[in-house]
Amino acid sequence: MTVLEDRIEMAKESGELTLDVMFEGLEKMPIPEGTKVEIVGGNIFMSPQRQTHWEIILDIVEQLRGRYARKRLASDVRIDFPGHLNGFACDVAALADRSVKDDKGRWRYQDVEFVAEIISKDTAANDYGPKKLTYALAEVPVYLIVDPYQGRCRLFTQPKDGDYATETKSAFGDPVDLTGTVVGLTLTTDEFPRD
């Protein structure tokens, strides 16, 4: 058993298992540079950043800069979401102008207006499953899943009762129309690379 597993087990037994305890343990581990780490439903997921992944993230961020100030955009930054132990590191998150950090210096999920997740083979089930439901529960107005393996995007909007009421699919090369949402712009996908 690793030191992290020991610490988590002790915290579980004492009833004090929190995201902070889990992330503190992770920070003491020798995690390779460029590895995304997040906690989904109390489970730890680590995935290395691929070049394709990074190019799509950068493309989306560059396009969002027309609407959001640099300090209102985040990538792979911990944001705690509602539900059981959900500390996500969204590939891209855009925050409202009114956003303020909490007393621990972290962005609040209540201020997230847009999230994009770029699919990785090992964690795709999270993006389409528990993360999608958590973003809807948190009432994130716009959630975009980008799938470089299939060359398509899935846009979820209008969160209601813990799910999204609207889903729109588009192929790479087709625009993703966000003009009717709080984001208020159209994303181009022509340059999104495929895996």
Sequence and secondary structure as in RCSB ss.txt:
>XXXX:A:sequence
MTVLEDRIEMAKESGELTLDVMFEGLEKMPIPEGTKVEIVGGNIFMSPQRQTHWEIILDIVEQLRGRYARKRLAS
DVRIDFPGHLNGFACDVAALADRSVKDDKGRWRYQDVEFVAEIISKDTAANDYGPKKLTYALAEVPVYLIVDPYQ
GRCRLFTQPKDGDYATETKSAFGDPVDLTGTVVGLTLTTDEFPRD
>XXXX:A:secstr
  HHHHHHHHHHHHT   HHHHHHHHHTS   TTEEEEEETTEEEEEE  HHHHHHHHHHHHHHTTTS GGGEES
S EEEETTTTEEEE SEEEE TT  B TTS B GGGEEEEEEE  TTTHHHHHTHHHHHHHHTT SEEEEEETTT
TEEEEEEEEETTEEEEEEEEETTS EE TTSSS SEE  TT    
